[in-house]
Amino acid sequence: MREKSQLEKILDNITGTSIFVTAQDSNEILYVNERVKKMKPGIRPGNICDEVWKCGRRHCPACNMGDQESSMVTSYDVPFGKFVDISATKIMWEGKRPAHLVSVSSHILEDMDQEQELGRQQMQIAVSQIYTMVISVNLTKNTYFMIEYADFDSHCASVSGNFDELIEQGARSMHSDYQEAFVKNFSRESLLELYSKGENSRYMEHRQMGDDGIYHWTDTHVIRIDNPYNDDIIQISLSRNIDERKKMEAQMKEVLYKQQEVSKRFAISIRNMYDNIYEADLIRGDVYNFRYDDLGLTKVLIEQSYHEMVEETAVEVVCAGCKQIYLDNMSVNMLKKRLLEEEKSLYFEYRRRRQDGECRWYSNLIQLISEDHHDFRVMIFSRDIDDIRRKDEEKRQELQDALAVAERANRTKSEFISRMSHDIRTPINAIVGMSNIAAANLEQPEKVADCLRKMELSTQFLLSMVNDILDMSKIESGKLTIMKKEFQLRDMVQGMAGMLAIRAKEKKQTFRVVIEDNVAETYLGDEMRLNQILLNLLSNALKYTGEGGEISLNIEQMQQQEDKAVLRIQVADNGIGMSEEFQKVLFEPFEQENSTEGRIFESSGLGLSITNKLVQLMGGKIHFTSKRQEGTVFVVELPFQVKPGEQTEVQEKHDAHEIEGFHGERVLVVEDNEINLEIVQTILEGWNLKVDSAENGLVAVEKFRDSEPGWYQLVLMDIRMPVMDGITATKEIRGLNHTDAAAIPIMALTANAFQGEERDIEEMGLDEYLTKPIEMKLLYQKIKEFI
């Protein structure tokens, strides 16, 4: 090991000063003391000075002393980091090599310098409390060193070094959206150009990736500072994480946006609700108008005083007849009395004139907002309520009309119940009376036959009334279904006309039926409902036409497109006709016209209402003309489907005396009522049918289950029975493991309201149904179809 020279020993013992020696010709480091070694670990003799310190030989007292023997500069940035005095002296190192002895010692501050340095340190401390990265930059030397570098997101930068490299490194950590702008704002060239124009700072917010791999919001603020020592351009670069601030800004922005939206919605609601909104100070007379804009409602002071505004509105706007109402309610004295002493708000309505001259109803709602007698302020809400009042009036009128209709319907129903009470008792009384007369005259067959005939007529009338009530109930509940079956129109009309012709003959009336040649023989539709319509219209014509009168039925086919046709049916009479008042309610349920001669003709008052509903359900139209004492004409137009083919042979009709009878076929009659069973059994046995009976559905199932195949040809099933009803029994029979279970015809004999609902009947497993009381001819025809 080389022995230290005397000079090295002396230099080693100098404390508080950094000392190193460089060769004049090559800048090779010849010596460093321990202080330099601590400041710059790894420095060794043989290193090149400017490579170690990376100073570029600028402002170096050794490199720039020229012919001088010594030189000194004061430095406050790299490589020593704060105010220092750097001196260089020419020496002969080891007595043989020209060299520079460089010493670095703390700068001795004068009083002013001490104050400035103290202020600078205080500022640095204050800045470091706000910014987590503080960098001192010498743009002229293109160097930097970190003054503060605590708690920053990214620690990839060196404590000191080349400024251009620092910017490049920083740009690489930027989000791609900010890289270009960051380089453009903070590159050395851009900043030098900025300061050359007299600007002293630049600011930017950006997103920068931290050590956690997440982009964080960061702001960078560069500020040029004065340099009292030389011409170098010096700046301080300040950076910090602003994630929390950005989060708060976003939250505040969202809150503000929501507040604005709420304000807008509120303003829109208020604007849609009220035409004008005012705030009035009734002590000072100031009036503010609330106007709608993009931000909501804006409060604007108007030029007029409250008194002037009220007077001008009353004279120029309020319509005649409402001026005094307006002035009374808007007067300050009235408002004080009403709002301060009685209630918190006042409402009144008046009529005011619009610009087009139309007078419309408006309302004013005056709301108290300050209860102090010395600070009497109110809100005035004005709106156009003309449409509301008109609608309210219309609704009020509708309610009154509905009430009148309901009252009329109630009266009509009360009258109907009263009539029905009489009308039902009348035939029942006749039946009971004729039964007593017949029982008392059993030895007089003619007298008994007359009683039986009258009892039958009374029964038919009673049944007709019950059927009308049931039909109306089904129509109103939407349960009446229009069928679509093949039927012969001419046969149906002839059968019905034959029955009515007898009644017409009794009253010596002329009854004509005309079916035009263009009417087809066969149609697809609801024969029963068409028959019901014709019967209702013709029965009324017969009832309301006196002796010797004329009734006519005319049927023609109006048009046909492919298989669709419209039948036009006209029923005319020259009877008593109808009054104009009654014609207005003709199709209303329970309505009947009172006759000045007293109530002559009896009915339920439902016939025409049912007829009208049936026509509508069948897709047709009905209209009429009538005049008192001259007669009535009803015209019905109904669509039907025409069935092509040859004319169907007219089926032979049988009356009660023309029934041919059967050939001993066996029928199972299921009936729980002994009288009804006796009636059916007597009728069937009179037709040469064998009858087995069952008192309920369970017995019927057992008898059918135990019978031989082919034993029964038909089952007549009641519906309502104890133990097991007819519907359940039918399903049980259909489900039996019996040869005839699926094929045996099952016909309902019932008074249930489901009749007419063929779809339900089929679902129940029934093949047909008949209503009680039983019509013998119809029962015979139906049995004939199955046996």
BANUVEX-481338 format. One line per field, with one value per residue (C-alpha): residue in three letters; x, z, y. Coordinates in steps of 0.2 Angstrom, whole numbers, plus 2048, in hexadecimal, padded with zeros to 3 digits. Layout:
r = c(ala	...) $
c1 = c(X	...) $
c3 = c(Z	...) $
c2 = c(Y	...) $
***
This chain:
r = c(met	arg	glu	lys	ser	gln	leu	glu	lys	ile	leu	asp	asn	ile	thr	gly	thr	ser	ile	phe	val	thr	ala	gln	asp	ser	asn	glu	ile	leu	tyr	val	asn	glu	arg	val	lys	lys	met	lys	pro	gly	ile	arg	pro	gly	asn	ile	cys	asp	glu	val	trp	lys	cys	gly	arg	arg	his	cys	pro	ala	cys	asn	met	gly	asp	gln	glu	ser	ser	met	val	thr	ser	tyr	asp	val	pro	phe	gly	lys	phe	val	asp	ile	ser	ala	thr	lys	ile	met	trp	glu	gly	lys	arg	pro	ala	his	leu	val	ser	val	ser	ser	his	ile	leu	glu	asp	met	asp	gln	glu	gln	glu	leu	gly	arg	gln	gln	met	gln	ile	ala	val	ser	gln	ile	tyr	thr	met	val	ile	ser	val	asn	leu	thr	lys	asn	thr	tyr	phe	met	ile	glu	tyr	ala	asp	phe	asp	ser	his	cys	ala	ser	val	ser	gly	asn	phe	asp	glu	leu	ile	glu	gln	gly	ala	arg	ser	met	his	ser	asp	tyr	gln	glu	ala	phe	val	lys	asn	phe	ser	arg	glu	ser	leu	leu	glu	leu	tyr	ser	lys	gly	glu	asn	ser	arg	tyr	met	glu	his	arg	gln	met	gly	asp	asp	gly	ile	tyr	his	trp	thr	asp	thr	his	val	ile	arg	ile	asp	asn	pro	tyr	asn	asp	asp	ile	ile	gln	ile	ser	leu	ser	arg	asn	ile	asp	glu	arg	lys	lys	met	glu	ala	gln	met	lys	glu	val	leu	tyr	lys	gln	gln	glu	val	ser	lys	arg	phe	ala	ile	ser	ile	arg	asn	met	tyr	asp	asn	ile	tyr	glu	ala	asp	leu	ile	arg	gly	asp	val	tyr	asn	phe	arg	tyr	asp	asp	leu	gly	leu	thr	lys	val	leu	ile	glu	gln	ser	tyr	his	glu	met	val	glu	glu	thr	ala	val	glu	val	val	cys	ala	gly	cys	lys	gln	ile	tyr	leu	asp	asn	met	ser	val	asn	met	leu	lys	lys	arg	leu	leu	glu	glu	glu	lys	ser	leu	tyr	phe	glu	tyr	arg	arg	arg	arg	gln	asp	gly	glu	cys	arg	trp	tyr	ser	asn	leu	ile	gln	leu	ile	ser	glu	asp	his	his	asp	phe	arg	val	met	ile	phe	ser	arg	asp	ile	asp	asp	ile	arg	arg	lys	asp	glu	glu	lys	arg	gln	glu	leu	gln	asp	ala	leu	ala	val	ala	glu	arg	ala	asn	arg	thr	lys	ser	glu	phe	ile	ser	arg	met	ser	his	asp	ile	arg	thr	pro	ile	asn	ala	ile	val	gly	met	ser	asn	ile	ala	ala	ala	asn	leu	glu	gln	pro	glu	lys	val	ala	asp	cys	leu	arg	lys	met	glu	leu	ser	thr	gln	phe	leu	leu	ser	met	val	asn	asp	ile	leu	asp	met	ser	lys	ile	glu	ser	gly	lys	leu	thr	ile	met	lys	lys	glu	phe	gln	leu	arg	asp	met	val	gln	gly	met	ala	gly	met	leu	ala	ile	arg	ala	lys	glu	lys	lys	gln	thr	phe	arg	val	val	ile	glu	asp	asn	val	ala	glu	thr	tyr	leu	gly	asp	glu	met	arg	leu	asn	gln	ile	leu	leu	asn	leu	leu	ser	asn	ala	leu	lys	tyr	thr	gly	glu	gly	gly	glu	ile	ser	leu	asn	ile	glu	gln	met	gln	gln	gln	glu	asp	lys	ala	val	leu	arg	ile	gln	val	ala	asp	asn	gly	ile	gly	met	ser	glu	glu	phe	gln	lys	val	leu	phe	glu	pro	phe	glu	gln	glu	asn	ser	thr	glu	gly	arg	ile	phe	glu	ser	ser	gly	leu	gly	leu	ser	ile	thr	asn	lys	leu	val	gln	leu	met	gly	gly	lys	ile	his	phe	thr	ser	lys	arg	gln	glu	gly	thr	val	phe	val	val	glu	leu	pro	phe	gln	val	lys	pro	gly	glu	gln	thr	glu	val	gln	glu	lys	his	asp	ala	his	glu	ile	glu	gly	phe	his	gly	glu	arg	val	leu	val	val	glu	asp	asn	glu	ile	asn	leu	glu	ile	val	gln	thr	ile	leu	glu	gly	trp	asn	leu	lys	val	asp	ser	ala	glu	asn	gly	leu	val	ala	val	glu	lys	phe	arg	asp	ser	glu	pro	gly	trp	tyr	gln	leu	val	leu	met	asp	ile	arg	met	pro	val	met	asp	gly	ile	thr	ala	thr	lys	glu	ile	arg	gly	leu	asn	his	thr	asp	ala	ala	ala	ile	pro	ile	met	ala	leu	thr	ala	asn	ala	phe	gln	gly	glu	glu	arg	asp	ile	glu	glu	met	gly	leu	asp	glu	tyr	leu	thr	lys	pro	ile	glu	met	lys	leu	leu	tyr	gln	lys	ile	lys	glu	phe	ile) $
c1 = c(800	806	80B	801	80A	80B	7FE	7F1	7F3	7F0	7E0	7DA	7D9	7CF	7BD	7AD	7B4	7B3	7C4	7C9	7D8	7D7	7E5	7E5	7E8	7DC	7CF	7D5	7D1	7E1	7DA	7CA	7C8	7BC	7AE	7AD	7AE	79E	795	799	79C	7A6	7B1	7C3	7D3	7D5	7C2	7BF	7B8	7AA	7A5	7A3	79A	791	793	797	7A6	799	79C	7AA	7B8	7C6	7C0	7BD	7CB	7D6	7E7	7E1	7EA	7D9	7C6	7B6	7A4	794	789	777	773	77B	787	787	775	775	77E	791	7A1	7AC	7BE	7CC	7DE	7ED	7FA	807	801	80F	81B	81A	808	7FE	7EE	7DF	7DB	7C8	7BF	7AD	7A7	797	793	795	785	784	775	76A	76F	76B	759	757	75D	752	743	748	749	738	730	738	730	71F	720	724	715	70A	715	71D	729	733	741	74E	752	760	759	769	773	766	768	75C	75D	74F	74B	73C	738	72D	71D	71C	713	722	734	73C	745	757	75B	764	769	765	755	751	752	747	739	73B	73A	72B	722	724	71B	70C	6FC	6FC	6EE	6FB	70C	70D	706	712	721	71A	718	727	735	745	742	730	734	742	736	729	735	73C	72A	729	71E	724	71A	711	704	6FD	6F3	6F6	6F5	705	709	70F	719	709	705	6F6	6F4	6F3	6ED	6FC	6FF	70F	713	723	728	737	742	74E	760	76B	77B	77C	772	76C	75A	754	742	73A	72F	721	717	70A	6FD	6EC	6E1	6D7	6D4	6CF	6C3	6BC	6BA	6B1	6A6	6A3	69F	693	68B	68A	683	676	671	670	665	65A	659	655	648	640	641	638	62B	628	627	61B	611	610	610	618	621	624	62C	625	62C	61B	624	631	626	634	62E	639	635	63B	641	646	657	664	669	658	64E	656	64F	64D	648	63A	639	627	622	616	608	60C	60C	5FB	5F3	5F9	5F4	5E3	5E0	5E8	5E7	5D9	5C9	5B9	5B0	5C0	5C9	5C2	5C6	5D7	5DB	5D3	5DD	5ED	5EC	5FA	5EE	5E4	5F4	5FA	5E9	5E8	5FA	600	5F1	5E7	5F0	600	5FA	5EC	5E4	5D8	5D2	5CF	5CE	5DB	5DD	5EB	5F4	5E8	5D9	5D2	5CD	5D3	5D2	5E2	5E6	5F2	5FA	602	60D	615	628	62B	620	629	61E	62E	633	622	627	61C	61D	610	60D	602	5FB	5EF	5E1	5D5	5D7	5D7	5C6	5BF	5C4	5BD	5AD	5AC	5B0	5A3	596	59B	599	588	583	58A	580	570	573	576	567	55D	564	560	54E	54D	553	547	539	53F	53F	52E	528	530	529	518	51C	523	515	508	50C	510	4FF	4F7	500	4FA	4E9	4E7	4EE	4E0	4D3	4D8	4D9	4C7	4C1	4C9	4B8	4B8	4C6	4C3	4C5	4D5	4DC	4D9	4E1	4F0	4F2	4F1	4FE	50A	508	50C	51B	522	520	529	537	539	53B	548	551	552	55A	567	56B	56E	579	584	585	58A	597	59F	59B	58F	597	592	592	596	58C	583	570	562	55B	54B	547	54B	540	531	531	531	525	519	519	516	509	4FD	4FF	4FC	4ED	4E6	4E7	4E0	4F1	4F9	50A	514	526	530	541	548	54F	561	561	56B	565	573	57E	58B	588	57E	56D	566	56B	564	554	554	556	548	53D	540	53C	52D	526	527	51F	510	50E	50E	503	4F0	4E3	4E2	4F4	502	513	520	531	53C	54D	559	56B	573	585	590	5A3	5AA	5A2	59D	58C	581	56F	563	554	545	537	529	519	50B	508	509	51B	526	528	538	53D	53C	546	555	555	54E	55D	560	55D	54C	545	533	527	519	508	4FB	4EE	4F7	503	4FC	50A	515	528	539	53F	54F	54A	550	55F	564	560	56B	57A	578	578	588	590	58C	595	585	57B	569	55F	54D	540	530	522	514	503	50C	517	529	536	546	554	562	571	57B	58B	58B	595	58D	58F	590	586	575	566	563	554	548	548	537	530	527	51B	517	50A	515	523	526	52F	53E	542	545	556	55D	560	569	560	56A	55F	55E	54D	53F	532	53E	543	531	52E	53D	539	527	52B	539	52F	521	52D	530	541	547	54D	559	55B	569	566	578	588	590	582	582	595	593	584	58D	59D	594	589	58D	594	585	579	577	574	573	576	56B	575	56F	57D	57A	578	57D	58C	593	58E	58A	59B	5A5	59B	59D	5B0	5B0	5A6	5B1	5C0	5B9	5C1	5B1	5AE	5A1	5A9	5AF	5A1	591	587	585	578	576	565	568	563	575	57B	589	57D	582	594	597	5AA	5A8	59C	5A8	5B6	5AB	5A8	596	58F	57F	575	563	55B	54D	53F	540	538	532	534	546	54A	543	54E	55E	55B	557	568	572	567) $
c3 = c(800	7FB	80A	80B	808	815	80B	80B	81E	820	814	81D	82D	827	82D	827	815	806	7FD	7ED	7E1	7CE	7C1	7B7	7A6	7A7	7B5	7BD	7D0	7D9	7EB	7F5	808	813	812	7FF	800	80C	800	7F0	7F5	7E8	7E3	7E1	7DB	7C8	7C5	7B9	7C2	7B7	7B4	7C7	7CA	7B9	7B9	7A7	7AD	7AE	7BC	7C3	7CB	7C6	7B4	7B1	7BB	7AC	7B0	7C2	7D0	7DA	7D7	7E2	7DE	7E9	7E4	7EA	7DF	7D9	7DE	7F0	7F2	7FB	7FD	7FD	7F8	7EC	7EA	7DF	7E1	7D5	7DD	7D9	7DF	7E7	7E1	7CF	7C7	7C4	7CD	7D4	7E6	7E8	7F8	7FC	80C	813	80C	819	818	81B	825	816	80F	820	81F	80D	811	820	816	808	815	81D	80B	807	817	813	801	807	812	802	7F4	7F6	7E8	7E7	7DA	7D7	7C5	7BC	7AA	7A4	7AA	7A7	7B8	7C7	7D9	7E5	7F3	7FA	7F4	802	800	7ED	7E2	7D7	7DE	7CE	7CB	7D1	7DF	7D2	7C0	7AE	7AD	79B	7A1	7B0	7A4	798	7A7	7AE	79D	79D	7AD	7A7	7A1	78E	78E	796	78F	781	78B	799	78E	785	795	79F	793	795	784	788	799	793	785	793	79E	78F	78C	79E	7A5	7B6	7B9	7B1	7B8	7B2	7B9	7B3	7B7	7BB	7C0	7D1	7D9	7DC	7C9	7CA	7C2	7CE	7CB	7CD	7CB	7C5	7C8	7C2	7C8	7C3	7D1	7D2	7D0	7D9	7D6	7C3	7B3	7B4	7B3	7C2	7C6	7D4	7CE	7DA	7D9	7E4	7E4	7E1	7E1	7F0	7E9	7D8	7E2	7EB	7DC	7D3	7E2	7E3	7D0	7D2	7E1	7D7	7C8	7D3	7DB	7CA	7C4	7D3	7D1	7BF	7C2	7D0	7C5	7B6	7C2	7C9	7B8	7B2	7C1	7C2	7B5	7C1	7D1	7DC	7EC	7F4	803	809	815	808	7F9	7EF	7E3	7DC	7CD	7CB	7BA	7B2	7AA	7A7	7B9	7C0	7C8	7C8	7D4	7CB	7D3	7C9	7C7	7CE	7E0	7E7	7E7	7D5	7CF	7D7	7D1	7BF	7BE	7C5	7B8	7A9	7AB	7B7	7AE	7B3	7C1	7CA	7CD	7DE	7E3	7DD	7E6	7F6	7F7	7F2	7FE	80B	819	814	812	823	82B	822	823	833	83E	836	82A	821	80F	805	7F5	7E9	7D7	7CA	7B8	7AE	79C	791	783	776	780	787	799	7A3	7B5	7BF	7D1	7DD	7EC	7F8	805	814	815	824	833	839	839	834	827	81E	80F	804	7F5	7E8	7DC	7CD	7C0	7B2	7B8	7AA	7A3	7B5	7B9	7A8	7AB	7BD	7B6	7A9	7B7	7C2	7B4	7B0	7C2	7C2	7B2	7BA	7CA	7BF	7B5	7C5	7CE	7BE	7BD	7D0	7CD	7BE	7C7	7D6	7CA	7C2	7D2	7D6	7C5	7C6	7D7	7CF	7BF	7C8	7D4	7C6	7BC	7CD	7D3	7C3	7C4	7D6	7D2	7C2	7CC	7D9	7CC	7C3	7D3	7D7	7C5	7C2	7BB	7AE	7A1	797	7A7	7AC	79A	79A	7AB	7A5	796	7A0	7AC	79D	797	7A9	7AA	799	79E	7AF	7A6	799	7A7	7AF	79F	79B	7AC	7AA	799	79E	7AD	7A1	795	7A2	7A9	798	799	78B	77C	76A	761	74F	749	739	738	72C	72D	724	72F	73F	739	734	745	74E	743	745	758	756	749	756	762	753	74E	760	75E	74C	746	735	737	727	725	715	712	702	6F5	6F7	709	70A	712	71D	728	735	745	755	751	763	765	754	759	769	760	754	762	76D	75F	758	769	76D	75C	760	772	76D	75E	761	75A	747	746	73A	73E	731	730	721	71F	711	70D	70A	704	703	701	6FF	70E	718	717	720	724	725	730	732	73E	73C	744	744	757	764	761	76D	774	770	782	784	773	77C	789	77F	780	793	79F	7A8	79E	799	793	79E	795	798	798	7A6	7A5	798	792	79E	79C	7A5	79C	797	786	77B	785	783	770	76E	778	76E	75D	763	769	758	74F	748	749	74E	74C	74C	748	752	754	760	75A	749	74D	74E	742	748	73C	740	736	73B	732	72F	726	717	715	703	6FC	6F7	700	710	710	71D	72C	732	741	74F	75B	76B	763	754	75F	758	767	769	76A	77C	77D	78F	797	7A8	7B0	7BE	7C8	7DB	7DB	7DB	7D2	7C4	7C3	7C2	7B4	7A9	7AC	7A7	797	792	796	78B	77D	77F	788	797	7A6	7B3	7C1	7CD	7DB	7DA	7D0	7DA	7D8	7C5	7C4	7CD	7C2	7B2	7B8	7BC	7AB	79C	78D	782	791	791	781	78A	79B	7A0	7AE	7BA	7C0	7D2	7DD	7EE	7F1	7E0	7D3	7C1	7BA	7C6	7C1	7AF	7B0	7BB	7AE	7A0	7AA	7AD	7A5	79C	78A	789	794	786	77A	785	781	791	791	79F	7A5	7B0	7B4	7B7	7B1	7A6	799	788	78C	780	782	795	791	786	793	7A0	795	791	77F	781	78E	790	79D	7A9	7A8	79A	789	783	770	772	77E	771	763	76D	773	761	75C	768	767) $
c2 = c(800	811	81C	82C	83C	84A	854	846	844	856	856	846	850	85E	85C	864	866	85B	85A	852	854	853	853	863	85A	84C	850	83F	83E	83D	83E	83E	840	836	843	842	82F	830	83C	832	820	816	825	820	828	826	82A	839	848	84D	83B	839	84A	84A	85D	860	86B	87A	886	87C	886	87A	878	88B	894	896	89E	8A2	89A	897	899	897	896	894	886	881	872	861	859	860	864	874	885	881	88A	881	886	880	883	87E	873	867	856	84C	859	853	854	864	863	86C	86B	86C	86F	870	879	880	891	89F	8A8	8BB	8C1	8C4	8B3	8AB	8B2	8AD	89C	89A	8A0	893	885	88A	88B	87A	873	87A	874	863	862	864	85C	84B	84D	85E	85E	86C	86E	877	878	881	872	865	85E	85B	855	850	85C	851	840	839	82E	830	823	81F	81E	819	829	82C	839	844	843	849	853	84D	83B	83E	845	836	82A	833	833	820	81E	829	823	823	831	83D	838	844	852	84F	850	85F	868	863	860	86B	874	877	87F	889	890	893	89D	8A7	8AE	8B5	8A7	8A0	890	881	875	864	856	845	832	82A	817	814	806	7FD	7FB	807	818	826	838	843	856	85E	870	878	88A	894	89B	8AA	8A5	8B3	8AA	8A8	8A7	895	893	88A	883	879	86A	865	855	84C	83F	846	836	83C	84D	846	83A	848	853	844	842	855	855	847	850	860	857	84E	85F	867	859	85A	86D	86B	85E	868	878	86E	867	878	880	873	875	888	896	8A3	8A2	8B2	8B6	8C6	8D0	8D8	8E3	8EB	8E8	8DE	8D1	8C3	8B8	8A7	8A3	892	890	882	882	882	890	8A2	8AF	8C0	8D0	8D9	8EC	8ED	8ED	8E1	8EE	8F3	8E1	8DD	8ED	8EB	8D8	8DC	8EA	8E2	8D0	8CA	8C7	8D1	8C9	8C3	8D4	8D6	8C4	8C6	8D7	8D1	8C1	8CA	8D9	8DA	8DC	8CD	8C2	8C8	8C3	8B2	8AD	8B4	8B1	8A3	897	895	896	89E	897	89F	89D	8AB	8AE	8B7	8BD	8B5	8BE	8B7	8BF	8AE	8AF	89F	899	89B	897	8A0	897	8A3	89A	8A3	8A1	8AD	8AF	8BF	8CF	8D9	8CC	8C7	8BD	8B2	8A6	8A9	89A	89E	891	88E	882	885	873	86C	875	870	85D	85E	865	857	84A	852	851	83F	83B	843	83A	82A	82D	830	820	816	81E	81A	808	806	80C	801	7F2	7F6	7F7	7E7	7DE	7E5	7DF	7CE	7CB	7CE	7C5	7B6	7B5	7B6	7A6	79D	7A2	79C	78B	789	78F	784	775	777	77A	76A	760	766	761	750	74A	757	753	763	76E	765	766	779	77B	771	77C	78C	784	781	793	799	78E	793	7A6	7A2	799	7A7	7B3	7A8	7A5	7B8	7BB	7AD	7B3	7C5	7BF	7B5	7C3	7D0	7C4	7C0	7AE	7AC	7A4	7A5	794	78F	781	77C	77F	781	793	78F	780	78B	799	78E	785	796	79E	78F	792	7A4	7A3	79B	7AA	7B6	7AC	7AE	7C1	7C1	7C8	7C6	7BE	7BD	7B5	7B8	7B0	7B7	7AB	7B1	7A9	799	789	786	792	790	79A	79A	794	795	7A7	7AC	7A3	7AD	7BD	7BA	7B4	7C3	7CF	7C6	7C2	7D5	7D9	7CD	7D4	7E6	7E4	7E4	7D9	7DA	7E1	7DB	7D4	7CF	7C6	7C9	7C1	7C4	7C1	7D2	7CD	7BF	7BE	7AD	7A3	7B3	7BA	7C7	7C3	7D2	7CE	7DA	7D9	7E5	7E9	7F6	7F5	802	808	810	822	82C	82B	819	816	81F	811	803	7F7	7FB	7EC	7EB	7FA	7F9	807	80B	80B	819	80B	802	7F3	7E7	7DD	7D4	7D0	7D1	7E0	7D7	7D0	7DF	7E1	7CF	7D0	7DF	7D7	7C7	7D0	7D9	7C9	7C1	7D0	7D7	7E8	7EC	7FC	800	80D	810	81C	81D	814	811	802	7FC	7F5	7EC	7E8	7DC	7D9	7C9	7C1	7AE	7A2	79A	787	782	773	76D	772	768	75E	765	75A	754	75C	753	75A	752	747	741	739	728	720	715	702	6FE	706	708	719	71D	72C	734	740	743	74B	73E	749	74E	73B	736	743	73E	72B	72D	736	72A	71B	723	723	710	712	708	712	70E	71C	722	72E	736	735	728	71C	720	71C	70B	706	70A	702	6F2	6F2	6E6	6EF	6F6	6F5	708	713	724	72C	73B	744	751	75D	762	752	74D	740	743	750	74D	755	74A	73A	73E	73F	72F	726	72C	725	714	704	700	6FD	70B	718	723	720	721	731	73B	749	756	75A	769	77B	780	791	789	784	78B	78A	77B	77D	779	76B	762	764	75C	74D	750	74E	759	763	767	774	771	771	765	768	757	75A	760	752	745	74D	74D	73B	736	73D	732	722) $
***
